[in-house]
Structure formats: C-alpha cells, structure tokens
Amino acid sequence: LLPGQAKLMCSTAELVAKLNRRGCVAVSLMEPQKGEWNIRDEFGVTVKSVNSYNNQFPLLVKDLKSWKKAGYRIVLASPSRTRAQHLAEDLQNEEIPAFYSENEERVLKPGEVMLIHGAARRGFEYPMQKFVLITETDIFGKEKKKTGRNRSIPVRKSRILRIYRSVTMSCT
C-alpha cells in the first residue's frame, strides 16, 4: 500500500453496512447467500445463448420463422450497414419480412425482424420477454481479427441497449 491508501480500506462488515444503507442492485449467476445483506427483492431472469449457425443460412431462417411465429421481437446486428441491408434482402427472399432500420426510437412489434448497424460479441435470447438478438458472429462464425493499420473500428453497443430498453419498456 502507498501512504494514505490504508484510509481507503475498510472491513467486510463496514462495507456491508455502508452498502445496506444505499439502494443497490446486485447481479448474480447463482442463488445469493443472504448473510448480512438486506435483500428487499429478488428477480429471476432467464437468458439463453443463441445457436451458432456457421454459415448455415437455412437453419437461421428456420429459427427466425419459429421465433416470429411465437411473437418474438427479433434484432439482427451487423457491424456493417451494407451487410445488414443485404441480409434483410436475403431474409425477405426467404419470405421473412425483415427490414433494416437506423431509427433508434423504433419500438419493435411482436413478430418483427429488424436488422441494425451495431455489434455485440454474442447473441442472446430472453424467453420471458420474447426478445432475441443475433449477431453477425452467430450467423457467419468468428471474425478473424485484423492487425496493423486495418484494425476494426469499435462499434457502438449503446444502440443495441437502447433498442432492447425500448422493447422491454413496451412489454410492460
């Protein structure tokens, strides 16, 4: 420790007492041990990973049709606007009424399939909210990292979060 840092340290009991006085949210993948924590409410959220399609477009189409029929709100994210637009056209050719949108305020209706410009590492499904996000990596496999001057440009994840928030707000 550096001089003065010892004052920043506190015991576990002091930390728990300080956190219990505040309104805190904790996220745990396992059932929490209550111990000294003042837990007011607990909420369970079911999250499933989506399939890796490995360039098997017919499997993707089959899953999209199944989710659409079940009333899911479906978002496909691509780090390339052009690829997202082309994928929307390819899905339309497979009789899936998909569309590309840059409207971040767009609220998806049940059964809609929207393609967006954005990126996430992997897709996921929230069965209780009937929402699924599929990434380009899920569809085509892992992208090879570029090195040197041609490094990939980081893509905003905030857009995906805003779309998900608008979906969950419309579900309540």
N, C-alpha and C positions, 0 to 999 in steps of 0.2 A: 504494500500500500504506500501511496505517496502521502506526504504530510497533508493533513486536512481531510483526507478521504475517510478516515476512521469515523468522522462525524456523520458521514452519509450512511454508514452501516446501521442496521437495526436487527433485533432478534426476530425469529419467526413469529412469536406471539405478538410483538409490536406491529409487524407487518399485517398480520391477520386482523388485528384490532383496527388499524387505520383503514384497511380495505372494507371491513364490515360497516364502517361509518359512511361509506360512499355508496352510490348506486353503481355497481359493477356488473359486467356481463362476462361470463366465463364460457369458453368453448372446450368441450372435452370429447374425445372419441370413445371414452369408456365411462361407465357409471361413476359419477363423482363420489368420493368419500366425504361425507358432510363434516365430520370432525368439529372444528371450531368455527366453520364458516356459517354465516347467516344466509341460507339459501331461501329466497322467497318463492321463486317459481322455477320449474324445470320444463324444458320443451324438447321433445324429440324430433329430429329432422332426418328423414331417410334420404340418403344420397347414393345414387348408383353411378358407376362409371359406364360409359357407352362403349359399344363394340369398336374394335379396330377393324376397319373394312379392307385395308391393304389393297387399294385399287379395285376392289370388287364392287363395282357400281350397282349391279343387281341386288346385292344384299342391302346396300344403303337404301335403295328405292323401296325394297320390301319393308324395312324398318320404318321409313318415313310414312309409308301408306298406313302401317299399323298404328303409329303414334297419331297420325292425322285422324284416323277413324275413331280413336279413343279420345279425341278432343284435346290433345296436347298442343301447347304453343311451342313451335319449333324454330330455333335460331341456328343457322349455319354461319360460322365466322371464317373469313379468309383474310389474310394479311394483304391481299391484292384485290383492289376494286374490280379490275378486269376479270380476274379468275372468278370472283363472286358472281359477277354478271353472267359469265359464260356458264357457270354451274347452275344458275337459276334457269337459263335457257335449256340446258340439258335435262333438268328435272321437269320442266314444262313438256319437253318431248316425251317424257315417261308418264305423262298425264298427272303430274303433281303440280298444282297451281302455286308454284314458288315465285317469289318476287324479290328483287334487290331494293334495298332502301338505305338512304343516308339520314332519314328523319329519326333523330334520337328520341323524339317525343312520341313516336308511333307506338300505340298500345296494340299488342297482338291479340287477335280473337282466337278462341279455341279452334284448333284445326289448321291454323295458318302456318305457312313455312316461309320464313324471311331469311334472306341472305344479307350479311352486313360486312363492312370493312372493319376488321378488328382481329385480335388474336388472343388466344388463351393456350396454355400448354396442352391441356386435355379437355375433352368434353365431359359433361355430366348430365344426369337426369334427376330431377326432383319429382318422384312419382306422386306425392301428395299434392303438389302444386300443378301437376301435369305440365311440366316445363322441361325441355331438353335443349342443351347447347351441344352442337357438334362442331369440332374444329377441323381445319384442313389436315392436320396431322392425323386425326382419327380416320379420315377418308383415304388419304393417299400414303400414309406412313410417315415415319420421322424424316424431317427435312435435314439434309446434311448442312452442318454449319459452314458458313463461308468464312474465309480467313483473309487477312490482308486488307487492301483497300475496299474490297467488295463486301464488307460486313453488312449483315442485315440491319435495317433500321428498326429500332424498337417501336412497336405499335401500341397505341393506347389501349389499355384494358378497361379504362373507365367507361368507355362506350358500352361494353358488354354489361358492366354492372348497372349502368343507368337503364338499359333495356330490361334487365332482369328485375330491377326495382319497379319499373312501370308495370311489368307483368304481375308481380306479386301484389302490388297495390290494387290492380284491377280485379284480383281474385278475392279481395276481402269485401 
